[in-house]
Amino acid sequence: MEEIRKKFSQIKDMRHAGYVEHNLVDVLILVMGSVASGMTELADMMVYFASKIDFYREHFGIEKYPSKP
């Protein structure tokens, strides 16, 4: 699992640091997992993230996920 994090860490985060709430690598890992699980809509991804947060916490150290306010 660390190999995935290393690969995604090579991608430069172009976002303005003042507006960043979630680590880009964490977001990419979450999106990759949700798409691999068949999610195609953002709303479905949010439900997926909520249902799998324990897995992502244990395997990737991701503590929180992007969600709508």
TORZATI-387868 format. One record per residue (C-alpha): residue number from 1; x, y, z; residue in three letters. Coordinates in nm, 4 decimals, decimal comma. Layout:
BEGIN
ATOM num       c1       c2       c3 residuo
ATOM NUM        X        Y        Z     ALA
...
//
This chain:
BEGIN
ATOM num       c1       c2       c3 residuo
ATOM   1   0,0000   0,0000   0,0000     MET
ATOM   2   0,2932   0,2331   0,0624     GLU
ATOM   3   0,3940   0,1948  -0,3031     GLU
ATOM   4   0,0684   0,3590  -0,4119     ILE
ATOM   5   0,1329   0,6526  -0,1782     ARG
ATOM   6   0,4889   0,6889  -0,3146     LYS
ATOM   7   0,3665   0,6959  -0,6751     LYS
ATOM   8   0,0971   0,9546  -0,6078     PHE
ATOM   9   0,3413   1,1653  -0,4034     SER
ATOM  10   0,5300   1,2368  -0,7253     GLN
ATOM  11   0,2361   1,4421  -0,8548     ILE
ATOM  12   0,2860   1,8118  -0,7868     LYS
ATOM  13  -0,0026   1,9716  -0,5968     ASP
ATOM  14  -0,0776   2,2985  -0,7756     MET
ATOM  15  -0,3507   2,4082  -0,5336     ARG
ATOM  16  -0,3075   2,7233  -0,3250     HIS
ATOM  17  -0,1885   2,6044   0,0174     ALA
ATOM  18  -0,4312   2,8355   0,1975     GLY
ATOM  19  -0,7288   2,6560   0,0462     TYR
ATOM  20  -0,6097   2,2981   0,0895     VAL
ATOM  21  -0,8034   2,0961   0,3442     GLU
ATOM  22  -0,7204   1,7455   0,2211     HIS
ATOM  23  -0,3857   1,6028   0,1158     ASN
ATOM  24  -0,3784   1,5501  -0,2624     LEU
ATOM  25  -0,2326   1,2006  -0,2255     VAL
ATOM  26  -0,5183   1,1038   0,0092     ASP
ATOM  27  -0,7779   1,2369  -0,2352     VAL
ATOM  28  -0,6195   1,0474  -0,5251     LEU
ATOM  29  -0,6121   0,7236  -0,3252     ILE
ATOM  30  -0,9776   0,7643  -0,2267     LEU
ATOM  31  -1,0875   0,8435  -0,5817     VAL
ATOM  32  -0,8854   0,5548  -0,7263     MET
ATOM  33  -1,0484   0,3146  -0,4804     GLY
ATOM  34  -1,3985   0,4394  -0,5439     SER
ATOM  35  -1,3617   0,4282  -0,9233     VAL
ATOM  36  -1,2119   0,0790  -0,9018     ALA
ATOM  37  -1,5210  -0,0162  -0,6988     SER
ATOM  38  -1,7520   0,1057  -0,9743     GLY
ATOM  39  -1,8413   0,4540  -0,8524     MET
ATOM  40  -1,8919   0,7098  -1,1296     THR
ATOM  41  -2,0873   0,9861  -0,9561     GLU
ATOM  42  -1,9507   1,2190  -0,6900     LEU
ATOM  43  -2,2467   1,1544  -0,4592     ALA
ATOM  44  -2,1805   0,7789  -0,4783     ASP
ATOM  45  -1,8136   0,8398  -0,4019     MET
ATOM  46  -1,9066   1,0329  -0,0866     MET
ATOM  47  -2,1162   0,7392   0,0359     VAL
ATOM  48  -1,8329   0,5012  -0,0539     TYR
ATOM  49  -1,5761   0,7091   0,1380     PHE
ATOM  50  -1,7979   0,7134   0,4463     ALA
ATOM  51  -1,8519   0,3382   0,4337     SER
ATOM  52  -1,4828   0,2533   0,3812     LYS
ATOM  53  -1,3071   0,5076   0,6040     ILE
ATOM  54  -1,1954   0,2367   0,8498     ASP
ATOM  55  -1,0227   0,0497   0,5653     PHE
ATOM  56  -0,8486   0,3634   0,4412     TYR
ATOM  57  -0,7479   0,4613   0,7937     ARG
ATOM  58  -0,5952   0,1188   0,8602     GLU
ATOM  59  -0,4204   0,0706   0,5255     HIS
ATOM  60  -0,3334   0,4248   0,4169     PHE
ATOM  61  -0,3514   0,6358   0,7323     GLY
ATOM  62  -0,6291   0,8528   0,5865     ILE
ATOM  63  -0,8238   1,0052   0,8754     GLU
ATOM  64  -1,0813   1,2143   0,6906     LYS
ATOM  65  -1,2289   1,2369   0,3464     TYR
ATOM  66  -1,3687   1,5212   0,1373     PRO
ATOM  67  -1,7416   1,5657   0,1791     SER
ATOM  68  -2,0089   1,8183   0,1032     LYS
ATOM  69  -2,0795   2,0649   0,3875     PRO
//
